């Protein structure tokens, strides 16, 4: 008789790292609104995309990080242009 595989999957350590990366991307994205959006916002979007590629149990958080970092980058660019602050 063969065993039926269990639907329970193991949590990988990389899942925790992906969650931390997504949180850091959200934080950096929000910082990009007030401080040099190209220098801070572009790496924040890249970090969020890497966290999203890792996926795992934090896939929704990583997706939200991509959206938040991108929106914050756009808002930061608009604010920097209107207030004549440096972009990078």
Secondary structure, DSSP 8 states (H G I E B T S, - for coil): ------S-----HHHHHHHHHHHHHHHHHHHHHHS-HHHHHHHHHHHHHHHHHH-GGGHHHHHHHHHHHHHHHHHHHHHHHHHT----
